[in-house]
Amino acid sequence: MRSVLVLVATLASGRAHADQLPPGSLGLVMGGVSGTNADSKRIGFGYYAPLYPPSFIAAWQPMSSEQRVGWAVRWSTLFGTLYTGNTARITTNLLTIQMDLTLGIRVRPGVDPSRYVTLRAGAELFRTNQEIPPINERAFFGPIASVGFEQYKWGFLFDFDLQYGLIAGGPQMLAFMVGASITGP
């Protein structure tokens, strides 16, 4: 009799649904940044501050655990300090603020629903405390692209990104960033 009840309960329950991954995340980010090509001498190299002032990321990436491919939109605000650049004439460091809005895809490379490879592209607004030659401007706007890896662990989303910014129209930079975000609806 018990086995009949278990069979009836199993058949009546229907198909199992996939777990919904937390769609939103908000967190802190830090990393290293360097100018590329001619901009390596102009702006130098440095870091994005993790705490003062805080560099942060916010993302919306709705996906269920059974999906292999999904989409994501992400906003980041990064505060940087760059050293050894010959642009820094007024102070010894070049201080920057960078704001990015990117749209991208997330791909699960294996069977583990907590790991994703990301590919994003979007727009960046970049501002410095001193003019950057050769056009002697302090504010720039242009395209940006990144490739990364995301891991859900202990209720957080850890992310590692390699970013190439201001592909045209401004100082070109390459950055490696590490972030930790709380997740939720």
Secondary structure, 3 states (H helix, E strand, C coil): CHHHHHHHHHHHHCCCCCCECCCEEEEEEEEEEEECCCHHHHHCEEEECCCCCCCEEEEECCCECCCCEEEEEEEEEEEEEEECCCCCCCCCCEEEEEEEEEEEEEECCCCCCCEEEEEEEEEEEEEEEEEECCCCEEEEEEEEEEEEEEEEECCEEEEEEEEEECCCCCCCEEEEEEEEEEEEC
